[in-house]
Amino acid sequence: MGREVGPEDVSARWRPQPGPQAAFVQSEVFEVVYGGARGGGKTDGVLGEFALHAATHGGLARGLLVRRTRTALEPTIARAREIYRPSGAVWSESRSRFEWTSGAVLYFRHLDNDADADLYQGHDYSRVYVEELTQFPRPGPIAKLKATLRSAGAVRCAFRATCNPGGAGHGWVKARYIDAGPWAVTAEDGLERMFIPARLADNPRLADADPGYVARLRQSGSAELVRAWLEGDWDAVEGAFFDGWSGKNVLTPFEIPRWWNRFRAFDWGYAAPFSVGWWAVVGDDWPHPAGVLPRGALVRYREWHGREARTGAGLRLTAEEVAAGIREREAGEGVAWGVADPSIFAENGGPSLAERMRRLGVVFSPADNTRVGRAGALSGWDQMRARIAGKASSGGGGRPMLFVFDACRDFIRTVPALAHDPARLEDLDTEAEDHIADETRYACLARPLTVGAAKAEPARAPSGWDWERMRREGECVSWKAM
């Protein structure tokens, strides 16, 4: 069998670079995501971490390394050969794993779809690694893999992942790991997690070996892509479907005037998430600290995203339970009407979902479900994009015609990160979290803008408006918290 390899033998052949890579390898936090710029040494960090783990725990070290496709695994396997061969590890093609003489093993697998994660129920691993975490549209399969982390030999188990900004899972990864801030340790159910940022500057070995790497990256795409790849900028979304989105679309909450028309939009989901958005139509040019809101603009002042945070799946609520939740949230408000996903009006051997909700006092009309291709008019996505960017007429004057209260966190988390469908560029990538976008599209088509050039002259608040006086004299109704 040969001499077993200890940690000192591994470090003689491979050692982490000082900084983030060393912190990643040495961290005792249960869940660590190492991400950001390309070329930051993330793959080496993953492979080196298991090499040290195997050298320390021998046959009790059992690892699983996952990527979305088999093709994507190939360069990782090639790099693993370079790191592991000196320590005596042997690659088994038939079992798709590296085997150490000590009994340690590291499996390399791919998950083509979410259901593939079910195949690992009952497995035991002391390490689970996921490369390119943002390529997974939903967190559910990843949560199932984490459930395999257990050790009969009392080895400290851990989950490790790497990723770059972008991809179908950009939104949920950013919300779970990135938004708390780099190096910040947060906890859930007693288990800690942390994000370690990766920068190209943290990998001087690559710069020495390939001096032209940075120059090639700078020529590889748009400014957003270069920022994401070189700087690890999670707010730079390459190929964003709603490329006009900016901070101008986000408002601090204010009291909605009682004369503004209010309505709700609804995208149904049971096993998948549902989305309810409450919208107010600006009745006249309206002053706000962020600027005047144009007449006819839509303001999203509340939302309800029916999503299970851990898995990204739907809440599995019945139509009656959703209707009760809607009534509770809008109690005392004058919500005049609602539009909903046309699918809820289908009668399949019994009352439709819409009819079941109507019986509880929540009434919807079928929404216009147009996505693309409306000749002579702005299509569904065009309506939404035009409102976000302020590119249509109807009094916008080049200003946004769609705003979101900053309390609508799920809209802000998901919609700006949505990307084009690579097979149909005029549509968005439906693998990502698109439920809120669909519901917003229904709202926009319920209040369609006309095609035409925007007015150049921005509107100004009428003279004599006294915001504080209006608040004191009750000319506004209180905004209700979500």
Buried (B, 14 or more C-beta within 10 A) or exposed (E): EEEBBBEEBBBEBBEBBEBBBBBBBEBEBBBBBBBBBBBBBBBBBBBBBBBBBBBBBBBBBBBBBBBBEEEEBEEBBEBBEEBBEBBBBEBEEEEBBBBBBBBBBBBBBBBEEBEBBEEBEEBBBBBBBBBBBBBBBBBBBBBBBBEBBEBEEEBEBBBBBBBBBBBBBBBBBBBBBBBBEBEEEBEEEEEBBBBBBBBBBBBEEBEEEEEEBBEEBEEEEEEBBBBBBBBBBBEBBBBBBBBBBEEBBBBEBBBBBEEBBBBBBBBBBBEBBBBBBBBBBBBBBBBBEBBBBBBBBBBBBBBBBBBBEBBBBBBEBEBBEBBBBBBEBBEEBEBEEBBBBBEBBEEEEEEBBBEBBBEBEBBBBBBBBBBEEBEEEBBBBBBBBBBBBBBBBBBBBBBBBBBBBEBBBBBBBBBBBBBBBEEEEEBBBBBBBBBBBBBBBBBBBBBBBEEEEBBEEBBEBEEEEEBEEBEEEEEBBEBBEB
